Amino acid sequence: MCEANVYLAAQDGAEEVLCLESVDKIVPEGPDAWRLTSIFGEQKLISGRILSMSLVEHRIIFETD
Amino acid sequence: MCEANVYLAAQDGAEEVLCLESVDKIVPEGPDAWRLTSIFGEQKLISGRILSMSLVEHRIIFETD
């Protein structure tokens, strides 16, 4: 399966924190709001901007305020 | 490998057009600008907003103006 793990990084450069594993779908829900859905059906609504995505490494990083 | 294909969709609802295959990295380069890099090292700079991502289906769709 080709899901990715989503991490949140604060603007102050603090360490990235795992937000949701095995994410399949990412859909915007308004400005800087995103709904994540994992392959297990778990959902999270997060606020932030995409900082980087590396699909081969299964890493998607959002920057939060 | 867990890359995805990136498609562009116009706001008028016209058909999605394949932009770049086998994309590994997606990194923002300013407001609504994104640098795509494929697993083969091919790069494209696109302008648009993410409309939806389904990693399991290897599909990422950007909406362009």
Backbone of each chain as nested JSON, in Angstrom:
{
  "chains": [
    {"id": "A", "residues": [
      {"number": 1, "name": "MET", "atoms": {"N": [0.848, -1.198, 0.0], "CA": [0.0, 0.0, 0.0], "C": [0.88, 1.243, 0.0]}},
      {"number": 2, "name": "CYS", "atoms": {"N": [0.343, 2.299, -0.552], "CA": [1.156, 3.491, -0.747], "C": [0.647, 4.669, 0.055]}},
      {"number": 3, "name": "GLU", "atoms": {"N": [0.341, 4.415, 1.267], "CA": [-0.067, 5.481, 2.152], "C": [1.166, 6.22, 2.689]}},
      {"number": 4, "name": "ALA", "atoms": {"N": [0.926, 7.299, 3.445], "CA": [2.041, 8.069, 4.01], "C": [1.708, 8.45, 5.448]}},
      {"number": 5, "name": "ASN", "atoms": {"N": [2.73, 8.78, 6.178], "CA": [2.519, 9.287, 7.532], "C": [2.55, 10.81, 7.505]}},
      {"number": 6, "name": "VAL", "atoms": {"N": [1.621, 11.423, 8.214], "CA": [1.543, 12.882, 8.249], "C": [2.107, 13.375, 9.573]}},
      {"number": 7, "name": "TYR", "atoms": {"N": [3.013, 14.338, 9.448], "CA": [3.654, 14.936, 10.62], "C": [3.301, 16.416, 10.691]}},
      {"number": 8, "name": "LEU", "atoms": {"N": [3.265, 16.947, 11.899], "CA": [3.043, 18.379, 12.096], "C": [4.323, 18.996, 12.634]}},
      {"number": 9, "name": "ALA", "atoms": {"N": [4.706, 20.129, 12.042], "CA": [5.889, 20.857, 12.494], "C": [5.455, 22.263, 12.886]}},
      {"number": 10, "name": "ALA", "atoms": {"N": [5.844, 22.697, 14.053], "CA": [5.523, 24.057, 14.481], "C": [6.453, 25.039, 13.785]}},
      {"number": 11, "name": "GLN", "atoms": {"N": [6.014, 26.29, 13.663], "CA": [6.825, 27.303, 12.967], "C": [8.1, 27.626, 13.721]}},
      {"number": 12, "name": "ASP", "atoms": {"N": [8.126, 27.349, 15.025], "CA": [9.321, 27.697, 15.794], "C": [10.444, 26.677, 15.593]}},
      {"number": 13, "name": "GLY", "atoms": {"N": [10.252, 25.753, 14.679], "CA": [11.318, 24.801, 14.377], "C": [11.392, 23.643, 15.346]}},
      {"number": 14, "name": "ALA", "atoms": {"N": [10.389, 23.525, 16.197], "CA": [10.378, 22.39, 17.127], "C": [10.227, 21.09, 16.338]}},
      {"number": 15, "name": "GLU", "atoms": {"N": [10.458, 20.004, 17.03], "CA": [10.469, 18.689, 16.391], "C": [9.118, 18.366, 15.746]}},
      {"number": 16, "name": "GLU", "atoms": {"N": [9.176, 17.612, 14.661], "CA": [7.935, 17.166, 14.018], "C": [7.246, 16.109, 14.883]}},
      {"number": 17, "name": "VAL", "atoms": {"N": [5.933, 16.193, 14.878], "CA": [5.139, 15.265, 15.689], "C": [4.248, 14.468, 14.746]}},
      {"number": 18, "name": "LEU", "atoms": {"N": [4.222, 13.164, 14.933], "CA": [3.357, 12.316, 14.113], "C": [1.901, 12.666, 14.382]}},
      {"number": 19, "name": "CYS", "atoms": {"N": [1.173, 12.931, 13.321], "CA": [-0.237, 13.316, 13.436], "C": [-1.145, 12.136, 13.112]}},
      {"number": 20, "name": "LEU", "atoms": {"N": [-0.893, 11.478, 11.979], "CA": [-1.729, 10.338, 11.592], "C": [-0.91, 9.422, 10.685]}},
      {"number": 21, "name": "GLU", "atoms": {"N": [-0.974, 8.144, 10.974], "CA": [-0.245, 7.142, 10.186], "C": [-1.108, 6.621, 9.049]}},
      {"number": 22, "name": "SER", "atoms": {"N": [-0.438, 6.094, 8.024], "CA": [-1.105, 5.344, 6.947], "C": [-2.214, 6.152, 6.295]}},
      {"number": 23, "name": "VAL", "atoms": {"N": [-1.908, 7.406, 5.986], "CA": [-2.898, 8.3, 5.387], "C": [-3.059, 7.976, 3.906]}},
      {"number": 24, "name": "ASP", "atoms": {"N": [-4.3, 7.84, 3.506], "CA": [-4.617, 7.625, 2.093], "C": [-5.05, 8.938, 1.451]}},
      {"number": 25, "name": "LYS", "atoms": {"N": [-6.095, 9.539, 1.988], "CA": [-6.688, 10.724, 1.364], "C": [-6.404, 12.004, 2.142]}},
      {"number": 26, "name": "ILE", "atoms": {"N": [-6.098, 13.058, 1.383], "CA": [-5.931, 14.398, 1.942], "C": [-6.741, 15.345, 1.076]}},
      {"number": 27, "name": "VAL", "atoms": {"N": [-7.7, 16.011, 1.69], "CA": [-8.604, 16.885, 0.95], "C": [-8.716, 18.21, 1.699]}},
      {"number": 28, "name": "PRO", "atoms": {"N": [-8.598, 19.338, 0.976], "CA": [-8.739, 20.635, 1.659], "C": [-10.173, 20.866, 2.122]}},
      {"number": 29, "name": "GLU", "atoms": {"N": [-10.291, 21.513, 3.284], "CA": [-11.611, 21.903, 3.798], "C": [-11.538, 23.354, 4.224]}},
      {"number": 30, "name": "GLY", "atoms": {"N": [-11.298, 24.228, 3.248], "CA": [-11.171, 25.645, 3.55], "C": [-9.716, 26.05, 3.602]}},
      {"number": 31, "name": "PRO", "atoms": {"N": [-9.466, 27.345, 3.814], "CA": [-8.091, 27.846, 3.793], "C": [-7.26, 27.219, 4.906]}},
      {"number": 32, "name": "ASP", "atoms": {"N": [-6.191, 26.539, 4.517], "CA": [-5.268, 25.933, 5.478], "C": [-5.922, 24.894, 6.374]}},
      {"number": 33, "name": "ALA", "atoms": {"N": [-7.051, 24.335, 5.961], "CA": [-7.667, 23.244, 6.716], "C": [-7.72, 22.008, 5.819]}},
      {"number": 34, "name": "TRP", "atoms": {"N": [-7.411, 20.873, 6.397], "CA": [-7.28, 19.646, 5.614], "C": [-7.897, 18.478, 6.364]}},
      {"number": 35, "name": "ARG", "atoms": {"N": [-8.63, 17.656, 5.63], "CA": [-9.149, 16.425, 6.212], "C": [-8.274, 15.262, 5.756]}},
      {"number": 36, "name": "LEU", "atoms": {"N": [-7.709, 14.569, 6.737], "CA": [-6.892, 13.39, 6.477], "C": [-7.733, 12.15, 6.734]}},
      {"number": 37, "name": "THR", "atoms": {"N": [-7.609, 11.153, 5.881], "CA": [-8.288, 9.875, 6.106], "C": [-7.268, 8.763, 5.922]}},
      {"number": 38, "name": "SER", "atoms": {"N": [-7.142, 7.926, 6.929], "CA": [-6.182, 6.825, 6.84], "C": [-6.802, 5.645, 6.113]}},
      {"number": 39, "name": "ILE", "atoms": {"N": [-5.963, 4.682, 5.774], "CA": [-6.462, 3.473, 5.11], "C": [-7.371, 2.664, 6.036]}},
      {"number": 40, "name": "PHE", "atoms": {"N": [-7.355, 2.977, 7.33], "CA": [-8.216, 2.288, 8.286], "C": [-9.517, 3.058, 8.516]}},
      {"number": 41, "name": "GLY", "atoms": {"N": [-9.679, 4.179, 7.826], "CA": [-10.903, 4.964, 7.953], "C": [-10.839, 6.028, 9.033]}},
      {"number": 42, "name": "GLU", "atoms": {"N": [-9.719, 6.083, 9.762], "CA": [-9.588, 7.119, 10.787], "C": [-9.441, 8.485, 10.121]}},
      {"number": 43, "name": "GLN", "atoms": {"N": [-10.131, 9.488, 10.657], "CA": [-10.067, 10.817, 10.07], "C": [-9.538, 11.824, 11.084]}},
      {"number": 44, "name": "LYS", "atoms": {"N": [-8.831, 12.811, 10.567], "CA": [-8.421, 13.95, 11.392], "C": [-8.554, 15.206, 10.568]}},
      {"number": 45, "name": "LEU", "atoms": {"N": [-9.01, 16.269, 11.201], "CA": [-9.073, 17.579, 10.565], "C": [-7.939, 18.408, 11.154]}},
      {"number": 46, "name": "ILE", "atoms": {"N": [-7.051, 18.875, 10.279], "CA": [-5.912, 19.629, 10.784], "C": [-5.86, 21.003, 10.136]}},
      {"number": 47, "name": "SER", "atoms": {"N": [-5.128, 21.889, 10.775], "CA": [-4.964, 23.248, 10.27], "C": [-3.487, 23.496, 10.03]}},
      {"number": 48, "name": "GLY", "atoms": {"N": [-3.14, 23.91, 8.826], "CA": [-1.742, 24.161, 8.537], "C": [-1.488, 24.208, 7.046]}},
      {"number": 49, "name": "ARG", "atoms": {"N": [-0.231, 24.376, 6.708], "CA": [0.193, 24.44, 5.317], "C": [1.172, 23.295, 5.039]}},
      {"number": 50, "name": "ILE", "atoms": {"N": [1.11, 22.79, 3.818], "CA": [2.034, 21.709, 3.463], "C": [3.445, 22.27, 3.366]}},
      {"number": 51, "name": "LEU", "atoms": {"N": [4.343, 21.649, 4.095], "CA": [5.736, 22.08, 4.108], "C": [6.529, 21.242, 3.105]}},
      {"number": 52, "name": "SER", "atoms": {"N": [6.28, 19.955, 3.072], "CA": [6.952, 19.081, 2.105], "C": [6.257, 17.725, 2.072]}},
      {"number": 53, "name": "MET", "atoms": {"N": [6.371, 17.093, 0.923], "CA": [5.864, 15.737, 0.758], "C": [6.945, 14.907, 0.091]}},
      {"number": 54, "name": "SER", "atoms": {"N": [7.243, 13.755, 0.651], "CA": [8.084, 12.777, -0.042], "C": [7.335, 11.454, -0.006]}},
      {"number": 55, "name": "LEU", "atoms": {"N": [6.753, 11.107, -1.135], "CA": [5.897, 9.921, -1.169], "C": [6.715, 8.646, -1.061]}},
      {"number": 56, "name": "VAL", "atoms": {"N": [7.91, 8.657, -1.64], "CA": [8.756, 7.466, -1.567], "C": [9.159, 7.19, -0.115]}},
      {"number": 57, "name": "GLU", "atoms": {"N": [9.366, 8.273, 0.63], "CA": [9.71, 8.117, 2.057], "C": [8.464, 8.045, 2.944]}},
      {"number": 58, "name": "HIS", "atoms": {"N": [7.294, 8.15, 2.336], "CA": [6.025, 8.077, 3.086], "C": [5.912, 9.188, 4.127]}},
      {"number": 59, "name": "ARG", "atoms": {"N": [6.431, 10.361, 3.793], "CA": [6.416, 11.464, 4.763], "C": [5.746, 12.693, 4.159]}},
      {"number": 60, "name": "ILE", "atoms": {"N": [4.743, 13.194, 4.852], "CA": [4.101, 14.456, 4.49], "C": [4.132, 15.331, 5.734]}},
      {"number": 61, "name": "ILE", "atoms": {"N": [4.686, 16.529, 5.583], "CA": [4.855, 17.402, 6.743], "C": [4.027, 18.668, 6.553]}},
      {"number": 62, "name": "PHE", "atoms": {"N": [3.19, 18.96, 7.521], "CA": [2.426, 20.202, 7.556], "C": [3.049, 21.123, 8.592]}},
      {"number": 63, "name": "GLU", "atoms": {"N": [3.055, 22.411, 8.261], "CA": [3.488, 23.424, 9.216], "C": [2.25, 24.027, 9.871]}},
      {"number": 64, "name": "THR", "atoms": {"N": [2.24, 24.027, 11.185], "CA": [1.113, 24.602, 11.914], "C": [1.516, 25.943, 12.511]}},
      {"number": 65, "name": "ASP", "atoms": {"N": [0.534, 26.731, 12.911], "CA": [0.826, 28.078, 13.436], "C": [1.31, 28.01, 14.878]}}
    ]},
    {"id": "B", "residues": [
      {"number": 1, "name": "MET", "atoms": {"N": [7.444, 1.022, -5.352], "CA": [7.627, 2.456, -5.07], "C": [6.265, 3.11, -4.869]}},
      {"number": 2, "name": "CYS", "atoms": {"N": [6.278, 4.166, -4.098], "CA": [5.001, 4.761, -3.709], "C": [4.858, 6.179, -4.236]}},
      {"number": 3, "name": "GLU", "atoms": {"N": [5.18, 6.347, -5.465], "CA": [4.991, 7.642, -6.073], "C": [3.532, 7.8, -6.51]}},
      {"number": 4, "name": "ALA", "atoms": {"N": [3.197, 8.99, -7.026], "CA": [1.829, 9.253, -7.483], "C": [1.875, 10.022, -8.796]}},
      {"number": 5, "name": "ASN", "atoms": {"N": [0.784, 9.992, -9.507], "CA": [0.659, 10.805, -10.712], "C": [-0.075, 12.096, -10.369]}},
      {"number": 6, "name": "VAL", "atoms": {"N": [0.435, 13.189, -10.899], "CA": [-0.172, 14.493, -10.631], "C": [-0.973, 14.94, -11.852]}},
      {"number": 7, "name": "TYR", "atoms": {"N": [-2.221, 15.316, -11.603], "CA": [-3.133, 15.786, -12.651], "C": [-3.499, 17.233, -12.384]}},
      {"number": 8, "name": "LEU", "atoms": {"N": [-3.769, 17.952, -13.454], "CA": [-4.248, 19.335, -13.345], "C": [-5.697, 19.387, -13.815]}},
      {"number": 9, "name": "ALA", "atoms": {"N": [-6.528, 20.05, -13.024], "CA": [-7.935, 20.228, -13.385], "C": [-8.226, 21.722, -13.452]}},
      {"number": 10, "name": "ALA", "atoms": {"N": [-8.819, 22.144, -14.543], "CA": [-9.185, 23.56, -14.664], "C": [-10.438, 23.837, -13.825]}},
      {"number": 11, "name": "GLN", "atoms": {"N": [-10.616, 25.099, -13.44], "CA": [-11.759, 25.458, -12.6], "C": [-13.079, 25.306, -13.329]}},
      {"number": 12, "name": "ASP", "atoms": {"N": [-13.034, 25.299, -14.665], "CA": [-14.286, 25.19, -15.42], "C": [-14.79, 23.745, -15.48]}},
      {"number": 13, "name": "GLY", "atoms": {"N": [-14.142, 22.85, -14.747], "CA": [-14.623, 21.477, -14.699], "C": [-14.21, 20.643, -15.895]}},
      {"number": 14, "name": "ALA", "atoms": {"N": [-13.326, 21.179, -16.701], "CA": [-12.83, 20.406, -17.844], "C": [-12.074, 19.181, -17.336]}},
      {"number": 15, "name": "GLU", "atoms": {"N": [-11.803, 18.28, -18.248], "CA": [-11.178, 17.011, -17.882], "C": [-9.802, 17.239, -17.248]}},
      {"number": 16, "name": "GLU", "atoms": {"N": [-9.453, 16.327, -16.336], "CA": [-8.12, 16.387, -15.734], "C": [-7.063, 15.978, -16.759]}},
      {"number": 17, "name": "VAL", "atoms": {"N": [-5.939, 16.654, -16.672], "CA": [-4.847, 16.395, -17.606], "C": [-3.637, 15.929, -16.806]}},
      {"number": 18, "name": "LEU", "atoms": {"N": [-3.021, 14.849, -17.257], "CA": [-1.83, 14.355, -16.568], "C": [-0.715, 15.386, -16.686]}},
      {"number": 19, "name": "CYS", "atoms": {"N": [-0.138, 15.722, -15.546], "CA": [0.934, 16.732, -15.522], "C": [2.298, 16.068, -15.398]}},
      {"number": 20, "name": "LEU", "atoms": {"N": [2.434, 15.157, -14.444], "CA": [3.722, 14.485, -14.248], "C": [3.465, 13.132, -13.585]}},
      {"number": 21, "name": "GLU", "atoms": {"N": [4.101, 12.113, -14.124], "CA": [3.964, 10.756, -13.591], "C": [5.044, 10.475, -12.552]}},
      {"number": 22, "name": "SER", "atoms": {"N": [4.735, 9.505, -11.69], "CA": [5.721, 8.956, -10.753], "C": [6.368, 10.042, -9.901]}},
      {"number": 23, "name": "VAL", "atoms": {"N": [5.521, 10.905, -9.342], "CA": [6.017, 12.023, -8.537], "C": [6.382, 11.516, -7.14]}},
      {"number": 24, "name": "ASP", "atoms": {"N": [7.565, 11.89, -6.716], "CA": [8.017, 11.572, -5.356], "C": [7.824, 12.774, -4.448]}},
      {"number": 25, "name": "LYS", "atoms": {"N": [8.437, 13.91, -4.815], "CA": [8.457, 15.061, -3.915], "C": [7.558, 16.197, -4.419]}},
      {"number": 26, "name": "ILE", "atoms": {"N": [6.842, 16.809, -3.491], "CA": [6.034, 17.997, -3.778], "C": [6.356, 19.015, -2.69]}},
      {"number": 27, "name": "VAL", "atoms": {"N": [6.871, 20.158, -3.101], "CA": [7.303, 21.182, -2.144], "C": [6.757, 22.526, -2.596]}},
      {"number": 28, "name": "PRO", "atoms": {"N": [6.16, 23.295, -1.698], "CA": [5.645, 24.618, -2.085], "C": [6.778, 25.583, -2.423]}},
      {"number": 29, "name": "GLU", "atoms": {"N": [6.53, 26.417, -3.425], "CA": [7.483, 27.48, -3.795], "C": [6.734, 28.785, -3.915]}},
      {"number": 30, "name": "GLY", "atoms": {"N": [6.171, 29.23, -2.82], "CA": [5.386, 30.461, -2.819], "C": [3.91, 30.146, -2.855]}},
      {"number": 31, "name": "PRO", "atoms": {"N": [3.066, 31.19, -2.806], "CA": [1.622, 30.99, -2.756], "C": [1.123, 30.279, -4.018]}},
      {"number": 32, "name": "ASP", "atoms": {"N": [0.522, 29.126, -3.834], "CA": [-0.068, 28.363, -4.946], "C": [0.952, 27.947, -6.003]}},
      {"number": 33, "name": "ALA", "atoms": {"N": [2.213, 27.909, -5.652], "CA": [3.236, 27.404, -6.582], "C": [3.887, 26.183, -5.938]}},
      {"number": 34, "name": "TRP", "atoms": {"N": [4.119, 25.179, -6.769], "CA": [4.607, 23.9, -6.237], "C": [5.664, 23.328, -7.168]}},
      {"number": 35, "name": "ARG", "atoms": {"N": [6.736, 22.805, -6.58], "CA": [7.744, 22.102, -7.366], "C": [7.525, 20.599, -7.201]}},
      {"number": 36, "name": "LEU", "atoms": {"N": [7.292, 19.934, -8.329], "CA": [7.128, 18.485, -8.349], "C": [8.436, 17.859, -8.81]}},
      {"number": 37, "name": "THR", "atoms": {"N": [8.828, 16.766, -8.193], "CA": [10.005, 16.019, -8.637], "C": [9.63, 14.547, -8.726]}},
      {"number": 38, "name": "SER", "atoms": {"N": [9.859, 13.98, -9.89], "CA": [9.53, 12.561, -10.076], "C": [10.67, 11.689, -9.573]}},
      {"number": 39, "name": "ILE", "atoms": {"N": [10.387, 10.382, -9.49], "CA": [11.433, 9.447, -9.056], "C": [12.556, 9.361, -10.085]}},
      {"number": 40, "name": "PHE", "atoms": {"N": [12.317, 9.88, -11.282], "CA": [13.35, 9.895, -12.324], "C": [14.136, 11.212, -12.329]}},
      {"number": 41, "name": "GLY", "atoms": {"N": [13.798, 12.116, -11.413], "CA": [14.505, 13.377, -11.311], "C": [13.906, 14.482, -12.155]}},
      {"number": 42, "name": "GLU", "atoms": {"N": [12.858, 14.158, -12.912], "CA": [12.201, 15.201, -13.709], "C": [11.48, 16.18, -12.782]}},
      {"number": 43, "name": "GLN", "atoms": {"N": [11.595, 17.465, -13.076], "CA": [10.956, 18.476, -12.236], "C": [9.978, 19.307, -13.047]}},
      {"number": 44, "name": "LYS", "atoms": {"N": [8.908, 19.713, -12.374], "CA": [7.98, 20.674, -12.97], "C": [7.557, 21.652, -11.896]}},
      {"number": 45, "name": "LEU", "atoms": {"N": [7.433, 22.915, -12.289], "CA": [6.924, 23.948, -11.397], "C": [5.505, 24.254, -11.86]}},
      {"number": 46, "name": "ILE", "atoms": {"N": [4.545, 24.075, -10.959], "CA": [3.157, 24.293, -11.356], "C": [2.517, 25.331, -10.457]}},
      {"number": 47, "name": "SER", "atoms": {"N": [1.422, 25.892, -10.934], "CA": [0.675, 26.885, -10.175], "C": [-0.739, 26.352, -9.976]}},
      {"number": 48, "name": "GLY", "atoms": {"N": [-1.179, 26.295, -8.752], "CA": [-2.529, 25.803, -8.48], "C": [-2.705, 25.431, -7.028]}},
      {"number": 49, "name": "ARG", "atoms": {"N": [-3.874, 24.919, -6.725], "CA": [-4.206, 24.505, -5.36], "C": [-4.532, 23.013, -5.364]}},
      {"number": 50, "name": "ILE", "atoms": {"N": [-4.174, 22.353, -4.275], "CA": [-4.469, 20.919, -4.184], "C": [-5.975, 20.73, -4.057]}},
      {"number": 51, "name": "LEU", "atoms": {"N": [-6.509, 19.922, -4.936], "CA": [-7.949, 19.641, -4.923], "C": [-8.203, 18.35, -4.153]}},
      {"number": 52, "name": "SER", "atoms": {"N": [-7.393, 17.347, -4.392], "CA": [-7.54, 16.097, -3.65], "C": [-6.299, 15.233, -3.848]}},
      {"number": 53, "name": "MET", "atoms": {"N": [-6.04, 14.4, -2.859], "CA": [-4.958, 13.437, -2.941], "C": [-5.497, 12.085, -2.512]}},
      {"number": 54, "name": "SER", "atoms": {"N": [-5.248, 11.063, -3.298], "CA": [-5.503, 9.695, -2.872], "C": [-4.233, 8.906, -3.141]}},
      {"number": 55, "name": "LEU", "atoms": {"N": [-3.489, 8.664, -2.077], "CA": [-2.178, 8.032, -2.242], "C": [-2.317, 6.569, -2.644]}},
      {"number": 56, "name": "VAL", "atoms": {"N": [-3.346, 5.906, -2.133], "CA": [-3.547, 4.499, -2.484], "C": [-3.854, 4.361, -3.98]}},
      {"number": 57, "name": "GLU", "atoms": {"N": [-4.576, 5.346, -4.502], "CA": [-4.873, 5.344, -5.944], "C": [-3.785, 6.049, -6.767]}},
      {"number": 58, "name": "HIS", "atoms": {"N": [-2.759, 6.548, -6.104], "CA": [-1.635, 7.228, -6.772], "C": [-2.112, 8.458, -7.546]}},
      {"number": 59, "name": "ARG", "atoms": {"N": [-3.097, 9.157, -7.03], "CA": [-3.643, 10.31, -7.74], "C": [-3.6, 11.56, -6.869]}},
      {"number": 60, "name": "ILE", "atoms": {"N": [-2.979, 12.597, -7.397], "CA": [-2.987, 13.91, -6.754], "C": [-3.481, 14.906, -7.8]}},
      {"number": 61, "name": "ILE", "atoms": {"N": [-4.521, 15.639, -7.435], "CA": [-5.123, 16.56, -8.397], "C": [-4.974, 17.991, -7.908]}},
      {"number": 62, "name": "PHE", "atoms": {"N": [-4.427, 18.822, -8.771], "CA": [-4.329, 20.257, -8.507], "C": [-5.353, 20.988, -9.366]}},
      {"number": 63, "name": "GLU", "atoms": {"N": [-5.94, 22.018, -8.785], "CA": [-6.842, 22.9, -9.533], "C": [-6.047, 24.116, -9.992]}},
      {"number": 64, "name": "THR", "atoms": {"N": [-6.112, 24.381, -11.284], "CA": [-5.408, 25.546, -11.822], "C": [-6.419, 26.646, -12.162]}},
      {"number": 65, "name": "ASP", "atoms": {"N": [-5.92, 27.849, -12.322], "CA": [-6.822, 28.99, -12.589], "C": [-7.316, 28.975, -14.03]}}
    ]}
  ]
}
